[in-house]
C-alpha cells in the first residue's frame, strides 16, 4: 500500500510541474504578444489639428477651446497661418494621456467616458469614481468632463491579473 502512495505522490508532483511549466509558457507568450503589439497611436497623424484633438478626446469644440484656455490640456506645439491654426504634436498628447503606461486603445478610443470604463472593468459607475478619486485609475479632467485613458485601464487590468496570479 505504501508503495502505491509513493507512486501517486510522484505522479502528483509530475502533474504539478507540468501545470507550472504550462502556466509559465502562457505568461511568456502573453508578454511577447504585449511587446510585439502594434502601437495604436501609429494611425494618428503626427500633427493634430483642433478637430482631430476634440475627436480624440471625445469632447465638443467649445469644451476643447475652454479647456485650452484653462490649461487643462497641453499647449499647442505650433500656431500656423494668419488665422492662428493650432497644431499639437502627437507625441505630446500621447505622453499626456498614456504617461508611462504602454499605449492602448479600447473599442477604437484612446480615452473612455466613465460609463465605458466601468463596463470594461465590470464594476459600477460609483466604484469607478472611487478608484479615480483614490488614484487607482488615472483620469484626465477636461473642464467638467472626466476622461479615462485606455492605457490606464489596461495597466489596472494587468495589475489585477498579476495580483490574482500571485495568490
Secondary structure, 3 states (H helix, E strand, C coil): CHHHHHHHHHHHHHHHHHHHHHHHHHHHHHHHHHHHCCCHHHHCCCEEEHHHHHHHHCCCHHHHHHHHHHCCCCCCCEEECCCCEEEEEHHHHHHHHHCCCCCCCECCECEECHHHHHHHHCCCHHHHHHHHHHCCCCCEEECCEEEEEHHHHHHHHHHHHHHHHCC
